[in-house]
Amino acid sequence: MMGVSIAQTLDPQVDLPTLPARERILTTAYRLFYRDGIRATGIDKVIAEAGVTKVTFYRHFPSKDALILAFLDLRHRRWMDWFVDALDRHAAGKRRRPAVVSAIEEWLTAESFRGCAFINSVNEIGAELPEAHAITAGHKADMVAAIKATLPPGANRTRTAQALGVAIDGAIVQAQYQRDATSAVKALSTIASTLLAANL
């Protein structure tokens, strides 16, 4: 199943020095916030790695909170682009198991996987930045809508998609703390097959 790779979509390689200042800052923050964590990444580190001055930084992002929100917005758009593409690719192939399981496995086993950026952000800075909760809720709602669009007609279609969303979040967290996706993917496959069989 050929398609755009997860690395190309979620972590595209760019020639950082050639980008406009705002994009350099956001691209740098995107990488550092997801890889190292939001709290662990200070503004000075972003400024240094982006190769901009403090004046330039604050011209584009008046605060770290503004940069965090821009990061989450970009992550949402990139992740959803990848997820919808992955669902389509896996649905078009020979289906040994639900397409949503194969799609999520693709992400959980990626070298760059560090958990869900939205769950991570709520855990890290949700108390100080309430907007992170709203952005996370919107992201998860869009994920569920994408799953629902792949399901066959059935009376329980909405509930099935919502339940799969919860199961995916559980698989994400387990794969993150175990540092291995094997058991999480197996459990998700079992849950997904059971839920889809009940989607009547």
FENGIHU-V447359 format. One record per backbone hydrogen bond with DSSP energy under -0.5 kcal/mol. NH is the residue of the N-H (numbers start at 1). CO is the residue of the C=O. If there is no record, write none. Layout:
nh->{NH & NH}
co->{CO & CO}
//
This chain:
nh->{9 & 10 & 11 & 11 & 16 & 18 & 19 & 24 & 25 & 26 & 27 & 28 & 29 & 30 & 31 & 32 & 33 & 34 & 35 & 36 & 37 & 37 & 41 & 41 & 42 & 46 & 47 & 48 & 49 & 50 & 51 & 52 & 57 & 58 & 59 & 60 & 60 & 61 & 67 & 68 & 69 & 70 & 71 & 72 & 73 & 74 & 75 & 76 & 77 & 78 & 79 & 80 & 81 & 82 & 83 & 84 & 85 & 86 & 87 & 88 & 89 & 90 & 91 & 92 & 93 & 96 & 101 & 102 & 103 & 104 & 105 & 106 & 107 & 108 & 109 & 110 & 113 & 114 & 117 & 120 & 121 & 122 & 123 & 124 & 125 & 126 & 129 & 132 & 133 & 134 & 135 & 136 & 137 & 138 & 139 & 140 & 141 & 142 & 143 & 144 & 145 & 146 & 147 & 148 & 149 & 150 & 150 & 151 & 151 & 157 & 160 & 161 & 162 & 163 & 164 & 165 & 166 & 167 & 168 & 169 & 170 & 171 & 172 & 173 & 174 & 175 & 176 & 177 & 178 & 179 & 180 & 185 & 186 & 187 & 188 & 189 & 190 & 191 & 192 & 193 & 194 & 195 & 196 & 197 & 198 & 199 & 200}
co->{5 & 6 & 6 & 7 & 14 & 15 & 16 & 20 & 21 & 22 & 23 & 24 & 25 & 26 & 27 & 28 & 29 & 30 & 31 & 32 & 32 & 33 & 37 & 38 & 40 & 42 & 43 & 44 & 45 & 46 & 47 & 47 & 53 & 54 & 55 & 56 & 57 & 57 & 63 & 64 & 65 & 66 & 67 & 68 & 69 & 70 & 71 & 72 & 73 & 74 & 75 & 76 & 77 & 78 & 79 & 80 & 81 & 82 & 83 & 84 & 85 & 86 & 87 & 88 & 89 & 94 & 98 & 98 & 99 & 100 & 101 & 102 & 103 & 104 & 105 & 107 & 110 & 115 & 115 & 116 & 117 & 118 & 119 & 120 & 121 & 122 & 125 & 129 & 130 & 130 & 131 & 132 & 133 & 134 & 135 & 136 & 137 & 138 & 139 & 140 & 141 & 142 & 143 & 144 & 145 & 146 & 147 & 147 & 148 & 154 & 156 & 157 & 158 & 159 & 160 & 161 & 162 & 163 & 164 & 165 & 166 & 167 & 168 & 169 & 170 & 171 & 172 & 173 & 174 & 175 & 175 & 181 & 182 & 183 & 184 & 185 & 186 & 187 & 188 & 189 & 190 & 191 & 192 & 193 & 194 & 196 & 198}
//
